[in-house]
Amino acid sequence: MGTRGEVEGAQAEIRRRNLSRLLQELHVSRPLSRSELAARLHLDRSTVASLVAELAARGIVQEHHRSNSIPQSPGRPSPVVELRRDGPGALAIDLATDWMGPPSSASRQGHRFDPPRGVLSNSKPEKVVEDLGSLVRPLLASLENGPRIVAIGVSVPGLVRPRMGVCTRRRPWVAECPDRAAHQNEFADLDVPVFVGNDADLAASAEHLRGSGRGTTDFICIWGEGGLGAGIVVDGRLIGGSAGYAGEVGHVTVDPTGTLPLRCARMPRVVVGEEPCFADLAGTRWEARRRSRT
């Protein structure tokens, strides 16, 4: 049997996880009643009531009467729990190979906006971050009645060590991209944590949480932007590998005979017999060649 402090610590951890589970359920679903939350989370109603009360006191959720647009089970209408519009939120930033900005269409509790995108005319990391700040800050200023930004997430088309948020150029064909430290410095005045991840890995996480992968435990998301990568989900968890590069499938050889009229992008010139890779066969260059022959 553990000490009193150990028991209290374990109970606090369980409560923290239940708070997180409840918030995630509200994030990916419609507003739900306490009884619906209890059923989905497999918790008793008193526990759910306590969790909702804590989140409401923190200004994260609110309860109100169910509207006609929200499905109702038979019986007396019950109030529903939903995320507050002015509650905590995250700023998502996507750095592609030739443009940057927040997602083209973001939706939060029915609020939709189309933020601008910027063109990457200069790919030096320090210049990218500077331009990104100029693009994002007007958007933040327009959210006076919107969410309180408590974190920033950045998707980059490069190799990333997720825990450290460090972009690396372990291969000559990988472009340099700004890492977490650069973004943290640019948005230091916001005093919020910054997270940086590989675009294919984050795409897989998004599909698993809210998209075509929702409800499944094992799938692969192939992501093509400037190159080709993959996000791998196994048993409901994103598999990054020991260094975070598990989904770097773009340069896997797919034609060991080298008979296709392509070459891997890591090669300096086109020579038949250089073993074309996956990115060559599935990418835009192969498509352009195929169309030119038809």
LOMAR-503961 format. One record per residue: x, y, z of N, C-alpha, C in turn. Coordinates in steps of 0.2 Angstrom, whole numbers, plus 5000, padded with zeros to 4 digits. Example, Ala and Ser with C-alpha at 12.3 -4.5 7.8 and 13.67 -1.06 7.14 Angstrom:
residues 2
TORKE   n.X   n.Y   n.Z  ca.X  ca.Y  ca.Z   c.X   c.Y   c.Z
TORKE  5066  4972  5039  5062  4978  5039  5066  4984  5039
TORKE  5064  4989  5035  5068  4995  5036  5064  5000  5039
This chain:
residues 294
TORKE   n.X   n.Y   n.Z  ca.X  ca.Y  ca.Z   c.X   c.Y   c.Z
TORKE  5004  4994  5000  5000  5000  5000  5004  5006  5000
TORKE  5003  5011  4996  5007  5017  4995  5005  5022  5001
TORKE  5010  5027  5002  5009  5032  5007  5003  5036  5005
TORKE  5001  5040  5010  4995  5045  5008  4997  5050  5002
TORKE  5003  5052  5002  5005  5056  4997  5005  5053  4990
TORKE  5007  5047  4990  5007  5043  4983  5000  5042  4981
TORKE  4995  5040  4986  4988  5039  4984  4985  5045  4982
TORKE  4986  5051  4985  4984  5057  4983  4986  5059  4976
TORKE  4993  5058  4975  4996  5059  4968  4993  5055  4963
TORKE  4991  5049  4964  4988  5044  4959  4981  5047  4958
TORKE  4977  5049  4963  4970  5051  4962  4970  5058  4958
TORKE  4975  5062  4959  4976  5068  4955  4977  5067  4948
TORKE  4981  5062  4946  4983  5060  4940  4977  5057  4936
TORKE  4973  5053  4939  4967  5050  4937  4962  5056  4935
TORKE  4961  5061  4939  4957  5066  4938  4959  5071  4932
TORKE  4966  5072  4932  4969  5076  4926  4967  5072  4920
TORKE  4968  5066  4919  4966  5062  4913  4959  5062  4912
TORKE  4955  5062  4917  4948  5062  4915  4945  5069  4913
TORKE  4949  5074  4915  4947  5081  4913  4949  5081  4905
TORKE  4955  5078  4904  4958  5079  4897  4953  5075  4892
TORKE  4951  5069  4895  4946  5065  4890  4940  5068  4889
TORKE  4937  5072  4894  4931  5075  4894  4931  5081  4889
TORKE  4937  5085  4889  4938  5090  4884  4939  5088  4877
TORKE  4942  5082  4876  4943  5080  4870  4937  5077  4867
TORKE  4932  5074  4871  4926  5072  4868  4922  5078  4866
TORKE  4922  5083  4870  4918  5089  4868  4921  5092  4862
TORKE  4928  5092  4861  4931  5095  4855  4929  5091  4849
TORKE  4929  5085  4849  4928  5081  4843  4920  5080  4841
TORKE  4916  5081  4846  4909  5079  4846  4905  5086  4846
TORKE  4899  5085  4846  4894  5090  4847  4893  5092  4854
TORKE  4890  5097  4857  4888  5098  4864  4885  5092  4866
TORKE  4886  5090  4872  4883  5084  4875  4881  5085  4882
TORKE  4876  5081  4884  4873  5082  4891  4878  5078  4896
TORKE  4877  5079  4902  4881  5075  4907  4880  5068  4907
TORKE  4874  5066  4906  4873  5059  4905  4876  5056  4899
TORKE  4876  5059  4893  4879  5057  4887  4887  5057  4888
TORKE  4890  5062  4892  4897  5061  4893  4899  5055  4898
TORKE  4894  5054  4903  4896  5048  4907  4896  5042  4903
TORKE  4891  5041  4898  4891  5035  4895  4897  5034  4890
TORKE  4899  5040  4887  4904  5039  4882  4911  5038  4886
TORKE  4912  5041  4892  4918  5041  4895  4918  5035  4900
TORKE  4913  5032  4901  4912  5026  4906  4914  5028  4913
TORKE  4911  5034  4915  4911  5037  4921  4904  5038  4924
TORKE  4904  5038  4931  4897  5039  4934  4895  5046  4934
TORKE  4889  5048  4935  4887  5055  4933  4889  5059  4939
TORKE  4891  5057  4945  4893  5062  4950  4900  5064  4948
TORKE  4904  5059  4945  4911  5061  4943  4911  5066  4937
TORKE  4906  5065  4932  4906  5070  4927  4904  5076  4929
TORKE  4899  5077  4934  4896  5083  4937  4902  5087  4940
TORKE  4906  5083  4944  4912  5086  4947  4917  5089  4942
TORKE  4918  5085  4936  4923  5087  4931  4920  5093  4927
TORKE  4914  5093  4926  4911  5099  4922  4911  5105  4926
TORKE  4910  5104  4933  4910  5110  4937  4917  5113  4938
TORKE  4922  5109  4938  4929  5112  4938  4931  5116  4932
TORKE  4929  5113  4926  4930  5116  4919  4926  5122  4918
TORKE  4920  5122  4921  4916  5128  4921  4919  5134  4925
TORKE  4922  5132  4931  4925  5137  4935  4931  5140  4932
TORKE  4934  5136  4928  4940  5138  4925  4939  5142  4918
TORKE  4932  5143  4916  4930  5147  4910  4932  5143  4904
TORKE  4932  5136  4904  4933  5132  4898  4927  5129  4895
TORKE  4922  5128  4899  4915  5125  4896  4910  5129  4900
TORKE  4904  5128  4897  4898  5131  4899  4892  5126  4898
TORKE  4887  5127  4902  4881  5123  4901  4875  5128  4899
TORKE  4871  5125  4894  4865  5129  4892  4859  5124  4890
TORKE  4853  5127  4889  4848  5123  4887  4849  5120  4879
TORKE  4847  5114  4878  4848  5111  4872  4844  5114  4866
TORKE  4847  5116  4861  4844  5119  4855  4841  5114  4851
TORKE  4837  5116  4846  4833  5111  4842  4838  5108  4837
TORKE  4844  5111  4836  4849  5108  4831  4853  5102  4834
TORKE  4852  5101  4841  4856  5096  4844  4851  5090  4846
TORKE  4853  5084  4844  4849  5079  4845  4847  5077  4852
TORKE  4841  5075  4853  4839  5074  4860  4836  5067  4861
TORKE  4838  5063  4866  4835  5057  4867  4828  5058  4870
TORKE  4824  5053  4870  4817  5053  4873  4818  5055  4880
TORKE  4813  5059  4883  4813  5061  4890  4813  5068  4890
TORKE  4814  5071  4897  4814  5078  4898  4821  5081  4895
TORKE  4820  5086  4892  4826  5089  4889  4831  5091  4895
TORKE  4838  5090  4894  4843  5091  4899  4848  5096  4896
TORKE  4851  5100  4900  4856  5105  4897  4862  5101  4895
TORKE  4865  5105  4890  4871  5102  4887  4878  5106  4889
TORKE  4883  5102  4889  4890  5105  4890  4893  5106  4884
TORKE  4896  5112  4883  4900  5114  4877  4906  5118  4878
TORKE  4911  5119  4874  4916  5123  4875  4914  5130  4874
TORKE  4918  5134  4878  4916  5142  4877  4920  5145  4871
TORKE  4916  5149  4868  4920  5153  4862  4926  5157  4865
TORKE  4925  5159  4871  4931  5163  4873  4935  5160  4878
TORKE  4935  5153  4877  4939  5149  4881  4946  5148  4878
TORKE  4950  5144  4881  4957  5142  4878  4957  5139  4871
TORKE  4961  5141  4867  4962  5138  4861  4969  5138  4858
TORKE  4970  5135  4853  4977  5134  4850  4977  5137  4843
TORKE  4983  5140  4842  4984  5143  4835  4988  5138  4831
TORKE  4985  5136  4825  4988  5131  4821  4991  5134  4815
TORKE  4998  5133  4814  5001  5136  4808  5004  5131  4804
TORKE  5003  5131  4797  5006  5127  4792  5011  5130  4788
TORKE  5017  5127  4788  5022  5129  4784  5023  5124  4778
TORKE  5021  5126  4772  5022  5122  4766  5028  5124  4762
TORKE  5029  5121  4757  5035  5122  4753  5035  5129  4749
TORKE  5029  5132  4748  5029  5138  4744  5024  5143  4747
TORKE  5021  5141  4753  5016  5146  4756  5016  5145  4764
TORKE  5013  5149  4768  5013  5148  4775  5007  5151  4777
TORKE  5005  5150  4783  4999  5153  4787  4995  5148  4791
TORKE  4990  5150  4794  4985  5146  4797  4981  5142  4792
TORKE  4978  5136  4794  4974  5132  4790  4969  5137  4786
TORKE  4968  5135  4780  4964  5139  4775  4957  5140  4778
TORKE  4954  5135  4781  4947  5136  4784  4947  5133  4791
TORKE  4946  5137  4796  4946  5135  4803  4939  5135  4806
TORKE  4937  5131  4810  4930  5131  4813  4930  5129  4820
TORKE  4927  5134  4824  4927  5133  4831  4920  5134  4834
TORKE  4916  5129  4836  4910  5131  4838  4906  5134  4833
TORKE  4906  5133  4827  4902  5136  4822  4905  5142  4819
TORKE  4910  5145  4822  4913  5151  4819  4919  5149  4814
TORKE  4918  5152  4808  4922  5150  4803  4926  5156  4800
TORKE  4932  5155  4799  4936  5161  4796  4941  5159  4791
TORKE  4943  5163  4786  4948  5161  4781  4954  5166  4782
TORKE  4959  5164  4786  4964  5168  4786  4969  5168  4780
TORKE  4973  5174  4779  4977  5174  4773  4983  5170  4773
TORKE  4985  5168  4768  4991  5164  4767  4997  5169  4764
TORKE  5003  5167  4766  5009  5171  4763  5013  5167  4759
TORKE  5016  5170  4754  5020  5166  4749  5027  5166  4752
TORKE  5030  5160  4751  5037  5159  4754  5042  5161  4748
TORKE  5044  5168  4748  5048  5170  4743  5056  5170  4745
TORKE  5057  5169  4752  5063  5168  4755  5063  5162  4760
TORKE  5066  5157  4758  5066  5151  4762  5071  5150  4768
TORKE  5074  5156  4769  5079  5156  4775  5075  5155  4781
TORKE  5076  5151  4786  5072  5150  4792  5070  5156  4796
TORKE  5075  5161  4797  5074  5167  4801  5069  5171  4797
TORKE  5070  5172  4790  5065  5176  4786  5058  5173  4786
TORKE  5058  5166  4786  5051  5163  4786  5047  5165  4793
TORKE  5051  5164  4798  5048  5165  4805  5046  5173  4805
TORKE  5050  5177  4803  5048  5184  4803  5042  5186  4799
TORKE  5042  5183  4793  5036  5184  4789  5030  5181  4792
TORKE  5030  5175  4795  5025  5172  4798  5022  5176  4804
TORKE  5026  5179  4807  5024  5184  4813  5020  5190  4810
TORKE  5022  5192  4804  5018  5198  4801  5011  5196  4799
TORKE  5011  5189  4797  5005  5187  4794  5000  5185  4800
TORKE  5002  5182  4805  4998  5179  4810  4996  5185  4815
TORKE  5000  5190  4817  4998  5194  4822  4991  5198  4820
TORKE  4990  5200  4814  4983  5203  4813  4977  5198  4814
TORKE  4979  5192  4813  4973  5187  4814  4972  5187  4822
TORKE  4977  5187  4826  4977  5186  4833  4973  5193  4836
TORKE  4974  5198  4833  4971  5205  4835  4964  5205  4833
TORKE  4962  5201  4828  4955  5200  4826  4951  5196  4831
TORKE  4954  5192  4835  4950  5187  4839  4949  5190  4846
TORKE  4946  5196  4846  4945  5200  4853  4940  5196  4857
TORKE  4935  5193  4853  4930  5189  4857  4930  5182  4856
TORKE  4936  5180  4853  4937  5173  4852  4941  5169  4857
TORKE  4944  5164  4855  4948  5160  4860  4954  5163  4863
TORKE  4956  5161  4869  4962  5164  4872  4967  5159  4870
TORKE  4972  5161  4866  4977  5157  4863  4982  5155  4869
TORKE  4982  5148  4870  4987  5146  4876  4992  5141  4873
TORKE  4992  5140  4866  4998  5136  4863  4998  5137  4856
TORKE  5004  5136  4853  5005  5137  4846  5007  5130  4843
TORKE  5004  5128  4838  5007  5122  4834  5009  5123  4827
TORKE  5015  5121  4825  5018  5123  4819  5019  5116  4815
TORKE  5016  5115  4809  5017  5110  4805  5023  5112  4799
TORKE  5028  5108  4799  5033  5109  4794  5035  5103  4789
TORKE  5037  5105  4783  5038  5099  4778  5045  5097  4779
TORKE  5047  5095  4785  5054  5093  4786  5055  5087  4791
TORKE  5061  5085  4792  5062  5080  4798  5062  5084  4804
TORKE  5058  5081  4809  5058  5084  4816  5059  5079  4821
TORKE  5063  5081  4826  5063  5077  4832  5057  5080  4837
TORKE  5052  5077  4837  5046  5080  4841  5047  5082  4848
TORKE  5050  5078  4852  5051  5080  4859  5055  5087  4860
TORKE  5060  5088  4855  5064  5094  4856  5062  5099  4851
TORKE  5057  5097  4846  5055  5102  4841  5061  5105  4837
TORKE  5066  5101  4835  5071  5102  4832  5071  5100  4825
TORKE  5071  5104  4820  5072  5102  4813  5079  5100  4811
TORKE  5080  5095  4807  5086  5093  4805  5087  5091  4798
TORKE  5093  5092  4795  5095  5090  4788  5099  5084  4788
TORKE  5096  5079  4790  5100  5072  4790  5101  5070  4783
TORKE  5098  5072  4778  5099  5070  4771  5099  5076  4767
TORKE  5103  5076  4762  5104  5081  4757  5098  5084  4754
TORKE  5093  5080  4753  5087  5082  4749  5082  5085  4754
TORKE  5083  5086  4760  5078  5089  4765  5080  5096  4766
TORKE  5075  5100  4765  5076  5107  4765  5076  5109  4773
TORKE  5080  5115  4774  5080  5117  4781  5074  5121  4783
TORKE  5071  5120  4789  5065  5124  4791  5066  5126  4798
TORKE  5063  5131  4800  5063  5134  4807  5061  5130  4812
TORKE  5065  5129  4817  5063  5124  4823  5059  5128  4828
TORKE  5058  5124  4834  5054  5127  4839  5057  5133  4842
TORKE  5063  5133  4843  5066  5139  4846  5065  5145  4842
TORKE  5066  5145  4836  5064  5151  4831  5057  5153  4832
TORKE  5052  5149  4832  5045  5151  4833  5044  5154  4840
TORKE  5047  5151  4845  5046  5153  4852  5049  5160  4853
TORKE  5055  5161  4849  5057  5168  4850  5053  5173  4846
TORKE  5050  5171  4841  5046  5176  4837  5039  5178  4841
TORKE  5037  5173  4844  5030  5174  4848  5031  5174  4856
TORKE  5037  5176  4858  5039  5177  4865  5034  5181  4869
TORKE  5032  5186  4865  5027  5191  4869  5020  5188  4871
TORKE  5019  5182  4867  5012  5179  4869  5013  5174  4875
TORKE  5019  5173  4877  5021  5169  4883  5017  5162  4883
TORKE  5017  5159  4877  5013  5152  4877  5018  5147  4874
TORKE  5018  5141  4875  5022  5136  4873  5021  5135  4865
TORKE  5026  5133  4862  5026  5132  4854  5028  5124  4853
TORKE  5024  5121  4849  5026  5114  4847  5027  5114  4839
TORKE  5032  5110  4837  5033  5109  4830  5033  5102  4828
TORKE  5030  5100  4823  5029  5093  4821  5030  5092  4813
TORKE  5031  5086  4811  5031  5085  4804  5024  5085  4801
TORKE  5024  5088  4795  5017  5089  4792  5013  5082  4791
TORKE  5017  5077  4789  5013  5070  4788  5011  5067  4794
TORKE  5015  5068  4800  5013  5065  4806  5007  5069  4809
TORKE  5007  5076  4808  5001  5080  4811  4995  5079  4807
TORKE  4996  5077  4800  4990  5076  4796  4987  5069  4798
TORKE  4991  5064  4800  4988  5058  4802  4985  5059  4809
TORKE  4988  5063  4813  4984  5064  4820  4978  5067  4819
TORKE  4977  5072  4814  4971  5076  4813  4966  5071  4810
TORKE  4968  5067  4805  4963  5062  4802  4961  5057  4807
TORKE  4965  5055  4812  4963  5050  4817  4958  5053  4822
TORKE  4959  5060  4824  4955  5063  4829  4948  5065  4826
TORKE  4948  5068  4820  4942  5071  4817  4941  5069  4810
TORKE  4945  5066  4806  4944  5064  4799  4942  5057  4798
TORKE  4945  5055  4792  4943  5048  4789  4946  5043  4794
TORKE  4951  5044  4798  4953  5039  4802  4950  5038  4809
TORKE  4945  5042  4810  4942  5042  4817  4938  5036  4818
TORKE  4939  5033  4823  4936  5026  4825  4940  5020  4823
TORKE  4946  5021  4820  4950  5016  4818  4956  5016  4822
TORKE  4960  5011  4823  4966  5011  4827  4972  5010  4823
TORKE  4972  5008  4817  4978  5006  4813  4977  5009  4806
TORKE  4981  5014  4804  4980  5016  4797  4987  5020  4795
TORKE  4988  5021  4789  4993  5025  4786  4991  5031  4782
TORKE  4993  5037  4784  4991  5043  4780  4997  5045  4776
TORKE  4996  5045  4769  5001  5047  4764  5000  5054  4763
TORKE  5005  5058  4764  5004  5065  4763  5009  5068  4758
TORKE  5006  5072  4753  5011  5074  4748  5010  5082  4747
TORKE  5015  5085  4749  5016  5093  4748  5021  5094  4743
TORKE  5027  5096  4746  5033  5097  4741  5036  5090  4739
TORKE  5036  5085  4744  5038  5079  4744  5033  5074  4745
TORKE  5035  5068  4748  5030  5063  4750  5032  5060  4757
TORKE  5027  5060  4761  5028  5057  4768  5022  5053  4770
TORKE  5023  5050  4776  5018  5046  4779  5017  5047  4786
TORKE  5011  5047  4789  5010  5047  4796  5007  5040  4798
TORKE  5010  5037  4803  5008  5030  4804  5005  5029  4811
TORKE  4999  5027  4811  4995  5026  4817  4994  5018  4819
TORKE  4997  5016  4824  4996  5009  4826  4993  5008  4833
TORKE  4988  5004  4834  4985  5004  4840  4982  5010  4843
TORKE  4980  5015  4839  4978  5021  4841  4983  5026  4842
TORKE  4989  5025  4841  4995  5029  4843  4999  5031  4837
TORKE  5001  5037  4837  5006  5039  4831  5013  5036  4832
TORKE  5015  5033  4827  5022  5030  4828  5027  5034  4824
TORKE  5031  5037  4828  5036  5042  4825  5043  5038  4824
TORKE  5044  5033  4828  5051  5030  4828  5056  5033  4833
TORKE  5061  5030  4834  5066  5032  4839  5068  5039  4838
TORKE  5069  5042  4832  5071  5048  4830  5066  5053  4827
TORKE  5060  5050  4826  5054  5054  4824  5054  5053  4816
TORKE  5057  5049  4813  5057  5048  4806  5054  5042  4803
TORKE  5050  5039  4806  5047  5033  4804  5043  5033  4798
TORKE  5040  5039  4797  5035  5040  4791  5039  5043  4785
TORKE  5045  5043  4785  5049  5046  4779  5050  5040  4774
TORKE  5044  5040  4770  5044  5034  4765  5045  5037  4758
TORKE  5046  5043  4757  5047  5046  4750  5052  5043  4746
TORKE  5058  5041  4750  5064  5039  4746  5065  5032  4747
TORKE  5060  5028  4748  5060  5021  4748  5060  5019  4740
TORKE  5064  5014  4739  5065  5012  4732  5059  5008  4730
TORKE  5056  5009  4724  5050  5005  4722  5052  5002  4715
TORKE  5057  5004  4712  5059  5000  4706  5066  4999  4706
TORKE  5068  4993  4709  5075  4991  4710  5078  4990  4703
TORKE  5075  4988  4698  5078  4987  4692  5080  4993  4688
TORKE  5077  4999  4690  5079  5005  4687  5077  5006  4680
TORKE  5071  5003  4678  5069  5003  4671  5064  5009  4670
TORKE  5061  5012  4675  5057  5018  4674  5061  5024  4672
TORKE  5058  5028  4668  5062  5034  4666  5062  5040  4671
TORKE  5064  5038  4677  5064  5043  4683  5070  5041  4687
TORKE  5071  5046  4691  5077  5045  4696  5075  5048  4703
TORKE  5078  5046  4708  5076  5048  4715  5079  5055  4715
TORKE  5075  5059  4719  5077  5067  4719  5083  5068  4723
TORKE  5086  5063  4726  5092  5064  4730  5098  5063  4725
TORKE  5097  5061  4719  5102  5060  4714  5103  5066  4710
TORKE  5109  5068  4708  5111  5074  4705  5108  5075  4698
TORKE  5107  5069  4694  5105  5070  4687  5101  5063  4685
TORKE  5097  5064  4680  5093  5058  4677  5097  5053  4673
TORKE  5097  5047  4676  5100  5042  4672  5096  5036  4673
TORKE  5094  5032  4668  5090  5026  4669  5094  5021  4672
TORKE  5091  5018  4677  5095  5013  4681  5097  5016  4688
TORKE  5094  5021  4690  5096  5024  4697  5091  5023  4702
TORKE  5086  5018  4701  5082  5015  4706  5077  5021  4708
TORKE  5072  5022  4704  5067  5027  4706  5064  5026  4713
TORKE  5062  5031  4716  5059  5030  4723  5051  5032  4723
TORKE  5048  5031  4729  5041  5031  4730  5039  5038  4728
TORKE  5043  5044  4730  5041  5050  4729  5041  5052  4721
TORKE  5046  5049  4717  5046  5050  4710  5040  5046  4707
TORKE  5038  5040  4709  5033  5037  4706  5026  5040  4707
TORKE  5025  5042  4713  5018  5045  4716  5018  5052  4715
TORKE  5023  5056  4714  5023  5063  4715  5021  5066  4709
TORKE  5022  5073  4709  5019  5077  4703  5024  5076  4697
TORKE  5030  5075  4698  5035  5074  4692  5033  5068  4688
TORKE  5031  5063  4691  5029  5057  4687  5022  5058  4684
TORKE  5018  5062  4687  5011  5063  4685  5012  5068  4678
TORKE  5017  5073  4679  5018  5077  4673  5021  5073  4667
TORKE  5025  5068  4669  5028  5064  4663  5022  5060  4660
TORKE  5018  5057  4664  5013  5053  4662  5008  5057  4657
TORKE  5006  5063  4659  5001  5067  4655  5005  5069  4649
TORKE  5011  5070  4649  5014  5072  4643  5015  5067  4637
TORKE  5014  5061  4640  5014  5055  4635  5007  5053  4632
TORKE  5002  5056  4635  4995  5054  4633  4991  5060  4630
